[in-house]
């Protein structure tokens, strides 16, 4: 029963304090519960979609690679970082990321938003004065966004699946620099979509052929009947930033001026 007031009137403090009385949209316990997982999934789609549309981002070039590569790293690492940065600049200058005459932005650099190769590509776009996208993911060991993705286009996802969807749905091309499990995950996600015709025929370029041939023995996959030899036509190799851009053009990427 409701507690009585001084005049014997019932009080409603308990009702007002009850979690059930909270507005659903402001009830964090409710929104983070198991039953609302589908709603949270939708929110992660809608929030990024709204911002990308507001910035006029029509298409992207996705760049992926290791988060562990640093600008002055050992061995080939510094070169990989430098070439990823240079490619981000080239693609942004020539692809249509810089808005002109009210037209949509095309071939905007999009990365996983973190450090390493992702930072380098976003940095190259910033060098060109162009916006770029960072699709970050919440991890147990928190990944912070790099300082070069456009703040309004720097997102954070809980669900890998929704992050993958946003990475893929606007992609005109995928450029993959050397990396580990996460990089392989993104690469094979797109290759599978292409192999099964679940995605448009976008160009895929792997940077540094020697790395990829050492890391993945595609010939074994062919010999064992796991893939067909023609499946290797789903991607190309390149050895420098200009080579990546040329490979994308050779594989059908349309630069800004050629997009209707």
HELIX and SHEET records of a PDB file:
HELIX    1   1 UNK A   13  UNK A   17  1                                   5    
HELIX    2   2 UNK A   19  UNK A   21  5                                   3    
HELIX    3   3 UNK A   24  UNK A   26  5                                   3    
HELIX    4   4 UNK A   28  UNK A   31  1                                   4    
HELIX    5   5 UNK A   34  UNK A   36  5                                   3    
HELIX    6   6 UNK A   37  UNK A   54  1                                  18    
HELIX    7   7 UNK A   77  UNK A   95  1                                  19    
HELIX    8   8 UNK A  117  UNK A  127  1                                  11    
HELIX    9   9 UNK A  151  UNK A  153  5                                   3    
HELIX   10  10 UNK A  160  UNK A  169  1                                  10    
HELIX   11  11 UNK A  181  UNK A  195  1                                  15    
HELIX   12  12 UNK A  209  UNK A  215  1                                   7    
HELIX   13  13 UNK A  218  UNK A  223  1                                   6    
HELIX   14  14 UNK A  229  UNK A  234  5                                   6    
HELIX   15  15 UNK A  241  UNK A  250  1                                  10    
HELIX   16  16 UNK A  256  UNK A  258  5                                   3    
SHEET    1   A 7 UNK A 154  UNK A 157  0                                        
SHEET    2   A 7 UNK A 133  UNK A 137  1                                        
SHEET    3   A 7 UNK A 108  UNK A 111  1                                        
SHEET    4   A 7 UNK A  60  UNK A  64  1                                        
SHEET    5   A 7 UNK A 171  UNK A 176  1                                        
SHEET    6   A 7 UNK A 203  UNK A 207  1                                        
SHEET    7   A 7 UNK A 236  UNK A 238  1                                        
END                                                                             
